[in-house]
C-alpha cells in the first residue's frame, strides 16, 4: 500500500518525483505529496493534495519548485482521514526535516503523548508525523541527522519504509525499511528510492533491495548501506531484466486487460524453464530453486498459507496435491493462521504464497512456521522481496510486472507453480505412475496455447457482460477444483465491478443460499469435472426454476449444459484436473467488462491496494 519515491541528483527533483508517483498508482492511494529541498533558500518546499496525483499537479502547475533533492508519497489512509493535512510528506515543527512513510507505527500514540509533553504541537492525525518530530528531537540531541534517524528507528514499533531529507544536509537522502518494501535505484550522477521497481526503470536497472532493518544514505554520486546499528554494509546490486515497456499498457485500454492477455506468455515463462523434454515430449519437472529430498518424500502434511487471491490459489493447490501426491493439505488464511496458535510439525512442508512478497499477514505466518522448525517454501512474483529472502527456498512465478491492482496473471502463474510442485511430488512419492505423469506433463505443456485461444475469442463474454452488468446478485458455483476456482472468480468481480458476488460449493445451494435466488440473480457455474456434470446441471436447474439467469464455463462438448444455461462459454479441452488454469480466464474477462460497463477504473479499484503491507 502507498508509494514512496525519492531523488538525489542534478535534475530538478519535482518532475522525477511526480513521474515516479504515477508509476506507483497501482498500489492504491487517496492523496499525494512531494517535499523538495529548495536550491535558493534554506527550506523544504512541501506540496500535497487529497485525491489523485493530477490534483497535486494542478496545485503546483503555476509554481516553480527548484531543487534537486526530494521525496514523494502516495498515501492510503490508515491513521486519519484522507485530507491535505494528513497527506505525506510530514515535517518537524520548524519545517527543517521532512519524512515520507509506508507502514504502521504501532506505538505511535505512546510516542505522540511523550512528544506532546516535550511541547511538540502536532498538525495531523497520522502516525507518520511522530517520526518527523522524533527525528528532530534526536537531531537536537546528537547534532547529526543519520544518528537521529538511527535513534528514532530504535524506538519505533511496527512497520515502515522511510525517506528522510533535512535542510542541514542538502546533499543527501536517508532511507530505511522494516517490513514495508523499499528499493534503491543506482543511476549515473543520481540515485533514487522507490517502493517498487517501475519508478526507476527509465533511469537505471541496477538496484539494491533493502533488507529488513537496513538503511541507505543516498548522495548523487554514491550510496552507502548500513545495518540497524549503523555499521556499513557492502554488497553487489541486483540487475532488473525487464524494461519500462513491460510496465506500459502496450495499446490496451487498461493494464488489467493487457495482463489477462499476457497470461499465455506468463504461463510459458513459468513453465518452460521447469519442463525437461525428451525430444519434443515433456518427460520430467525440474525445479532448480528447490531440491526434492527426503523431507519432501516423507512429509506428513503440506500447509499452505496466503491472503486474498493467493489464498484462492492455495485452495486449488490443495486439490492438486491431494489428487496427485496423495498427501493431506491444510490451507489457511494468513491473517487467521497467525493468531490461532496453530499446530505445526517439523515434518510439515509449509508453503506461503504472495504476489508482492511483502504481504504483512503472510510474512507473520512464515516467521511463525520457521520458529516451529517447518520447512518454508515461498511462491512469489517479486525477486528480492521479503518473503523470498526469509523463506528456506523460493519459487518465482516469472509473471512479469503486474500493474493492475486486481491480480490476473500473478494468480494463474501461482497455480502453475502449485500444479508443477504437486505433479513432481506425485512422481517422487510414487502416487503417479510414469505413464500418468508424462500424460499430465503433455497436457500442462498445452496450457499456454489454450490460454491464447480463450483470450482471442473473448467477444462472447463481452456480449454477455453487456447484458448482465446490472445484476444485483451474482453467485459462482462449482464442485471440487471448480469450487475452488469459483472463489477467485467471485473475488475478481467484487474487486473491479463492485457487484455483490458470492462463491460456494454447488451442493451448498440448497443449504441456505438458494433463498436469495430470484429474477435479479446471475448464477455462473464452472464445470470442468465430467463425472459431476449431471449433479451440477441439477443445481443449475434449481436456480433457473427460480428465475435466475445462468451461465456455464465448461470444457464440455456434449451439450450437457445447453438446455439449462442461458449462456455456455466453452474453453479448450484439457485434462479436467488441470482446467482451473483455464476456467478462471473467462471469469477474469467477465469481471473486466462488467467493470468498464459500470464506469469503473478496473486498474485502480476503490479502497484497494496492490501490496497489503499492513494488517
N, C-alpha and C positions, 0 to 999 in steps of 0.2 A: 504494500500500500504506500501511497505517497511517492514522491520522486525528488531526489537531490541531484543537483549539478553544481559544479564549481570550476573556476578557471583561474589560472595564473599564466601570464604570457605577455606578448607585445600587442595583441589585438585589443580592440575595445571589447570589454567583457560582456556588456549587456546583450548584444545580438547573439553571442555564443550561448549565453545562459538561456535566453528565450527559445532559441533553436533547440537546445538540449531538453528543455522542459516539454516542448512539443513532442519530442521523441519518446517521452515518458508518459504521455497522456493515457496510454493503455492501462496504466497501473491504477487508474481511478483517482479522482481528486474533486475538491469543491472550492478551492481557492489557489492562488498562485502569487509568488512574490520574488523579488531579487534584492540583493544588497551588494553595492559596488563601492570599493574604496575610491574616493574622489582623487583624481590626479592633480586637482587645482587647490584643494583645501584639506585640512586635517579632519575629515569627517567621513562617515559611511552614509551613502545615499540609499535609503530603503524605500522601495515602492512595492505595494502589494494590493491585491484586489480579490474580493469574493467572486466566485464564478469561474468561467472559462478563461484560458490564457489570453484570449482576444480582448477581454476587458482590461487586463493588465497592459496589453499593448496599446490599447486606446488611451489609457491613463498616462503613458509615457511618450505618446506619439509626438507631442509638440515640445518635448523636453530633451535636451542634450545631456546625457549622463556619461561623462567621460571618466574612464578608469579601466585598468587592465587586470584587476584582481576582483573577483566577486563570487557570490554564491547564490543559488536559486532553489526554489522549492515549489512543489505542488502538494497541497495538504488534503488529507482525507480525515475529517473531523473525528476526534476521539474525546478530548477534553475541551469543552466549549463549542458552541455552535459555529457553523461556517459564517465568517464575517471578515471584513477588512482588518479589524483589530486582532482577531485570533489567527490570522494568516501568518505564515512564516515569511521572511526571517524575523527573529526576535532579538532585541538588543538589551544591554545593560541600561541603567538609568541615564548615564551620560551619553549613550549612543556611540561609545568607542569600541564596543565588541558586539559582533552580530553572529547569530547561530541559526543554522537550519538543522532539523532533527526528524528522523523517522523512527518510529517505535513508541514505546510507552514507558515512562518513568514511574515505577510502582510506588516509590516512596516520596513522590513529589509534594504531597500535602504536608508531610513532616518537614521537608526541606523548606517549603514555602513559608510555613509558620515560623521556622527558625530565622529565615532571612527577613521576614517582616519584623521580628524582634530586633533585628540589627538596623531597622529603619528603612529597609527597601520598600518602595512603592511599586506594586505590580499594575500593569496596564491591561493584561489579557487574562483569560480563563484557562490558558493552556498549561500543560506540564512542562513544555519546552522552555518557557520564559524563565523557569527556575534555573535552567542550565546556564543561561546568559548571565544571570545575577551571581550564581555560584562561581563561575569563572572569574568574574570581576572581583569577587571577594578574595579569591586566592591570588589574583594578579596583584592586588594591592598589598598582599602579604609577602609575595615572592619577588615581585618586580619582573617576572619573566612569563610570557604567555604560554609557552609549552608546559612549564611546571604547573601553571594554573590549571590548564586543561587536564593534566595528569591527576592532580589533586581532586579535581571535580569528578573525574571518572571513577575514582576510588570510592566515592560517596553515592554514586547513582546505583539504584537497584532497578532492574527491568531490562528493556531492550533499547538499543539506539544505533543509528548511523548518524554521524555528526559532520558538519562542515562549519569551521570557525574562522572568522577574519577579525583583525584588530588594527586600529589606526596606527598604533605604535610600532607595528610590524607590517608595513605596507608591501613587503616583498614576498609574502608567504601566505599559505592557506593550510590550516590544520584539519585533518580528518581522522575519525576514529569509528570503530564499529564493535558492537556486541549484539548478536542475534540478527539484527537487520543487515541486509546486504549492502556492500559498498565496494566499488572498484576504482582504481586509479589508472587513468589513461596517460601514456607516456608519449608526448609529442616531441617535436624539434623546436626548442626555444619556447615551449609552452607545455603545460601539464593540466590534467583535468581530474575531477572526481565525478562519479555518477552512480545512481542506484543500479544501473544495468548498462549493458554494452552499447545499445543503439546511439546514445547521445555523442559518443566519442568516435564512432566509426569513420566519419568523414575526415577526421584529423589524424587518427592512428589506429593500428590494430594490436599494439603492444600494451598489455595491461598487467597490473597487479590486482589479484583478487585478495582483498584484505581478509585475513583470518580472524577468528574470534579474539577479541581483546587486543587488537593491533591498532596502531596509529600510523599516520603518514603525515609528513610535513612536505608540502609541495612548493618549490621555487620554479622560476621559469626555465632554469637550466638543469635541474635535477630533483630527485625525490628521495627523501630519507624515510625508512621504515623503522618502527620501534615496537617493542613489546609493552605490556601494561605497566612495567616498572621503569620504562624509559630507556631500556637497553636497545642499541641499534641492531637491526636485523639485515642480513644480506641474502638476497635470493634472486633468481633469474625471473624476469617477467614471462607471462604467458602470451601466446600469439593467437589472435582471433582469426579463424579461417574464413568465416562468412563475411560478406561485404555489405555495404549500405543498401544495395539494390534488393538484397534479401529481406530487408525490413520495410520496403516500399510496396505500394499497392499493385504495381505492375499492370495497370489497366482495369483492374476490378473495381467495382463500386465501393466495396468495403473490404477490410482485412479479413473479416470472418468468411466471406465468400471465397476470397483468394486462398485462405488456409484450408477450407473444405476441399477445394480443387487441388491443393498441394498434397493431399493425403496419399495419392498414388506414389509420388516421388518420396514422401516421407517413409512410407512402408518399405520401399526399395532400399533407402538409405539405412533403415533399421535392420532390415532382413539380410541383405546381400553379404555384408561382412561376416555374418554368423552362419551362413549356409556353406557346407562343404559339398562340392559336386564330384560325382564320378562320371566324367564326360559331360553330358547335358542334363544328367539326372541328379537331383539333390540326394545326398546319402547320409548326411550327419549334420549336427548343430555343434558349433564350436564358439564358446564364449572366451575370448582372450582375457576378459576382465576378471573372470572368476574361475575357480578350479573345482570341479565336481569330485571332491574327495569322499572319504568315508563319512564325514559329517553330514553330507547330503544323503548318502545312501542309507544311513542308519537313523536319520532324523525321525523323531516320533511325531512331529507336527510342524506345520507351517502356520505362522501367524502373520497376517497382512494388516497393516495399519496405514490409514490415509484420511484425507478430508475431501468432501465435495466430489468433483468429477473423478479424482484419483481414487477415492473410496469406491466409486462405482466400477472402476477398472478392477479393483481388488475383488469385488463380488464376482465378476466374470472369471477372474483368476481362480477363485475358489472352486468353481465348477470345473475349470480346466485341470487343475492339479488333482482334484479328487477323481476325475474321469480317467485321465491318462496315467497318473503316477500312483493312484490309489493310496493317497496319504491324507489324513484329516487336516482340514484347514479352518482356521478361525479368522474372521475378518472383523475388524473393529474400526469405528470412527475414532480418530486420534484424540479428539477433544474429550471423549468419554474414557478412552483407554487410560489416559494419564492420571485420572482421578479415582479409578475404581479398584485400586490395589490389585492389579492383575496377577494371575498365576503364570509364571514363566519358568521354563525348564532350560537347563544348559544344552539339551539336545534339540531345542527348537531352532528352526530357521525363521528368522524374523525379517520380513520384507516391508520396507517403507516406500511409499510412492508419493512423489511430489513433483509437479511440473517445474516449479521455480527452484526447488531445493532449499527454500527458505521458510516454508510453512511452519509457523511457531508451534502449533499443537503436534505436528508430525515430528518435529525436532525433539520436543519434550518426550514423546513416546520412544523415539530412537535412543535417547540417552537413558531412559528407564530400562530398556531392553539390554543395553550394554552393561549397565550396572548389575543386571541379573545374570550376565555371562552368556547371553544368547548371541548367536552369530547373526550379524545385521547386514542385510543386502539392501542397497538403495537403488531405486529406479527413478531417474530424473532426466530432464532435458537440458539442465544448465551445468556446464563444465565449471568447476571451481566453486560451486555453491556449497553452503554449509553442510547440507545433507551428504553431498558427495565426499566431502573431506572427513566427516565424522563416522561414516559407515565403514564396516570392515572391507566391503567390496561394493563397487558401484557399476551399474549397467546404465549406459546412456541411451536415450531413445533416439537421438540423432534426428529429431523432428525439424530442426532448424528454428529460427526465431518465430515465436508465436506472439503476435501483437494484439489481436482481438482479446478482450477480457474473457469471453466465453471460450473455453478450450474445445478444440476440434481435433487437429492433428496430433497434439500432445497426448490426448486421450487414446486415440487409436494406436499410436505407436507404443503407449504403455501396454495396451492389450497385446500387441505383437510380442513385446518382450516377455510378458507373462506366459503367453502360449508357447514361445520357444523354450522358456525355462521348464514349463510343465511337460513338454514333449521330451526334452533332454532327460529330465528326471525319470520319466516313464521308461525310457530306454535303460538308464543306469540301474533302476530298481527292478528291471525285467517284468514290468507290468504291461509293457507293449511288446509284441513280437517284432522281429526285424521287418517283416513284410508290412505290418500295420504302421510301424514307424516311418518307413520310406514312403508309403502311400500318403500319409499325412503331410510329410515334407513336400511331396509333389503338389499336394493341394495348397499348402500355405505359400508355396512359391508363386502361385497364380493370383494371390490376393492383390498385388499392385495393379495388374492389368484389369482385374474385375472391378476394382475401385474406380478406375478410369471410365469404365462402361457406365457406372451409375452417375457420375458427375457430368458425363457428356449427354445424358438423357434425363435432364432434370425438369423438363418442361411440364411433365405430368404433375410433379409435386408442386411446382409453381402455380399451376392452374387450380389444383385442389386447395392450396393455401388461399388463393383469391376468393374462394367460396366459403372458407371456414374460419377466417382470421378474426371473426367477431363472436365466436362461440364463447359462452361464459364458463363452461366446464369442459376440460379435456382429461380423459383417462388413457394411460398407456397400460396395456396388459400383455402378459406372455407367460410362458411356462419354462422352467429350467433356465438355460442360458438366456432365453428371451425375456424371462422375468428380470434378470439382472440388467439386460440391455434397456428394458423399459425405464429403469431408474434414471439412467443418464439421458434418455430421450426426453423424459418429463422435465428434468432439470434444465436442459437446453432451452426448451420452450419457455419455462418460467424466467430464465435469466434474461433473455433478449426480447421477448414479446410482452412480458408482464401479464400473461394469461394464466388463470388459475389451472394448474395441471397436477395430477397425481399419478403415481405408478404403483402397481401391486401385482402379485401373482394372480393369474386369471381365475384360479379356483377360489380366490377370496372374494370375488364379486358378490356372491350370494350371502356372504357373511357380514354384510353391512353396507358396502359402497353402492350396491345397486339401488338403494333407497334414494340416492342422489340423481339417478339417471332419468332424464326426460328429453323433450324435443330440442332443448338448448344444449345438449351434450354431444361431444365428439368422443368416440372410443376408437383408439388405434391399437390394433393387435399386431404384435411382432410374432411371426410364425415361421420358424426355421427348423422345427423338430417334427419331421413327418409322422413319427409314432404318436404324436399328440395333436395332430391336425383335427381329428374328429372331436376331441374334447374341447379344443379351443373354438372350433366352429360353433359348438353348442353354447359356449359363453357369449359369442357374438350374437347369436340368435336371441339370447335372453335380453341383451340391451337393445337390440334392433326392435324387438316387440314392444319396448317401452319408449320408442320414438327417437332413439339416438341415431346420429349419423355415424357410420362405421368405415374404417379403412384398415386394410391389412398390408403389412410389409412382409413379403414372403419369398422363399425360393421355390414355392410350389408351382408346378407347370401343369397340374392335372385339373385345375379349376375348382379345387376344394373350397375356395372362399368366394367364388364368383356370385353365388346365389345369396349370400348373407352379408356381403360388404358393398357399400356404395362405391368404393374405390379400392382397387388392388394395385399396389406398387410392387412390381416384380424386380427382384435383384438376381444377379447371375447365380447359377447353380454352383454350390460349394458343399463340401463335407459339412453337415449340419453343426457339428460341434465347433467349427471354426467360423460360423456365419456371423458371430457377434461383431467381427471386424467390418463386415459389410452392411449389416442391417441398421447400424447406427447412422449411416450416411444420409439416407432419405430423411431420417428424423432431424438431423442437423440442418438439412436444406429446408425442411418444413418450418423449423424454428426461425431460420434466417428470413424466409419470405413473409412469415406472419409478422415478424418484427418490422420490416420496412413498410408493409401494408398498413401497419398501425402507426406509422410515422415516427418510429423509434430509431435510434442510432445503435445498430447491433454490435458495433465495435466497443462502445463505451456505455454499457447498461448502467442505469441509475443505481446508486448505493453500493456498487460492486467494485472490487479491485482485483488486479491480476495476481498479485502476490500477497497473501494474507500473513503478514509477519507479526501480527499482534493477536491476542486472544479475542 
